[in-house]
């Protein structure tokens, strides 16, 4: 299924709305994804670019072609959701390989995101589908899916 829309934001929104069916939920999720990655699917966590000696593009290519083999355990956030924890990154990489897609492919990452929410984060997905405000949805994603070190009120307002 091809993504539809004229911008990356529109493509992400349309894809997520097709699965979540709630504008508040999609908006809360997208606010978190934007805070994590700027909605850039090939985004390597900025603090790791210098540490690992890669740009977003060279990291993605090196993981895809097998030159870089520490993707799962390097603790660097990656992708639109900045997947960091080893088992989640392992599942992302496996999913990409099964789809014959790059780890930096937007549609594959969106499909993986929905799969994760549907299997391991059902309570978060339920909130996204039933939220009556953007902040309700955003806080569910922040506190129970993304789980960054800083989850304070300033971060909640920003997302």
N, C-alpha and C positions, 0 to 999 in steps of 0.2 A: 504494500500500500504506500503510495507516494505521499509525501507531506504536501499540504496545500497552504498557500499563503505567499505573500510578496516579500515578507521580511522574516528573519529568524524568529522574532517574537510572535508573529502571526502564525507561523508554522507550528511552533511549540504550543501556543494557545489552542489552535484548532485540533491538534492531535490530542492534547490532554482533555479538552472539553468533550471530545468524542468518546472518551472513556469514563470521565468523572461526572459529566453532565450537570455541573454546578459551577457557575461563574465565580462565586466566592471561593470555593475550593481550589479551582484552577489558579485564580489570582494569588491566593495565599501560597500555593506551591511555587508558582513562578517567581514570587518575591524572594523566596528562599533560594531558588536556583540562581536568580540574578545575583544575590549577595554572595553566593558560593563561587560562581564561575563567570559572571557577566553573560551567561547563556551561551558560552563558547564551548562546544563539545570536545574540542581537543585541548582544553585548558589544563596544563600542568600547574599545580600549586606554585604560585610565584616564588615562595621562599625556597623551593627545591630546584628552581631552574639553575641558579648558580651552583648550588651544592652538587647537583648531578651533572652539570655541564650540558644541559639540553634546553632548547626552546620548546614551545608547545609542539611545533611541527616535527622537529627532529626526534623528540621523545616518542611521539605517536608512531612515526615511521620506524624507528628502531625497535619498538615493542612489536609492531605489526610484522616486521620481517624477521624477528627473532634475534637481532643483534643485541638487544637489551633484554636480559632474562630475569631481572629482579623486580619487574612490575608489581607482582603480588605482594612482595615483602618490603618494598622501599619506603613505605609509610607516607608517600607523597599523595596528596589529594589529586584526583583526576576526573575530568569530564564535567558535564553540566551540574551534577550533584556533588562533585569533588569527593568521589568514593575514595576512602582512605584505608579502612580496616581491611586486613589481608583477605578474609574470606569473601567480602563483598567485591573486592577487586578481582579475586580469582573467578568469582561467578560472572562478573562483567566480561572478563577476557574470554572465558569459556563460551559465553553467550555470543560474543562477537565472532569467535571462530566457528561456532555452529551455524551462524548466519552467513559466513563468508564475508564479513564486513570488517572494516577497520575499527579499532577501539575508539576512534574519534568520530565515528559516524553518528550523526544526530538522530536519525530515525531508529537505529539500533539501540542507542542509549535511552530514548524515550520508551521503546518497547520493554527494555530491561527495567527501567524505572517502574513502569506499571506492573511488571511481573513481580518485582520486589515488594511493592506495596500490596499486591494481591496475595502474596504468600507469607512474607515475614512481617509485614506491617499492616495487617488487616484493620486494626483499630484506627490507624492514621488515615487509611483509605476511606473508612467509614465516616470519619469526621469531614474529610474533603468532599464526600458525596452529600453530606447533610448540613454542612456549615451554613450559618445564617449571617456570618460576617467574614470579611477577609482576615481580620485579626485572629478570629477563632481558628480558621484553617491554617494560617501562617504559624501560629504558636504550636499547633499539633505537629506540623512538619519540623519546626525548629527544635522542640523539646523531645520529640519521640522518633524522629527519622534522621535529621542532620546531626543533632546533638553536639554542637561545637563547644569548645571550652567555655566561651562566654555566652551565657544564655540570659543575661540580665535584661532589665526593662528597656535599656537604650537599644539593645540588639533587637528585641521584640518589636519596638516601634519602627526601626529601620527596615525590617523585613516585611 
